[in-house]
């Protein structure tokens, strides 16, 4: 029996894949658990249309992310922190602090989009952090950590 997967199924396929399985597996497990639907001609047409629309939306998201990446690439962010005379920071500079510093410059970046090479920055100096704008679009932002 041919079915269309509604969600990822381990060892079978990913969402929107059309796969062949045994009738009992489809009727007794996959379809009742809403993991799949029978691949009729109309269901295949609906799937093709959904994929086409999703590809169009995805292209728009990537284009917007690349535009934002071009603007963020020129940005240099400075974060002021309390530090000792040797250059050690009291506490650390986390992705949340970096996101707030970027957002003060007029951008909307979530802390979950910030990727710091180390887990936290614990010394004064210049760093480069990655900002994940889309699963395919990353941009590197210069970060300067200075003492207040």
HELIX and SHEET records of a PDB file:
HELIX    1   1 UNK A   23  UNK A   25  1                                   3    
HELIX    2   2 UNK A   26  UNK A   30  3                                   5    
HELIX    3   3 UNK A   41  UNK A   72  1                                  32    
HELIX    4   4 UNK A   95  UNK A  103  1                                   9    
HELIX    5   5 UNK A  111  UNK A  113  5                                   3    
SHEET    1   A 3 UNK A  18  UNK A  20  0                                        
SHEET    2   A 3 UNK A   2  UNK A   5 -1                                        
SHEET    3   A 3 UNK A  36  UNK A  38 -1                                        
SHEET    1   B 4 UNK A  76  UNK A  81  0                                        
SHEET    2   B 4 UNK A 137  UNK A 147  1                                        
SHEET    3   B 4 UNK A 125  UNK A 134 -1                                        
SHEET    4   B 4 UNK A 114  UNK A 115 -1                                        
SHEET    1   C 2 UNK A  88  UNK A  93  0                                        
SHEET    2   C 2 UNK A 121  UNK A 123 -1                                        
END                                                                             
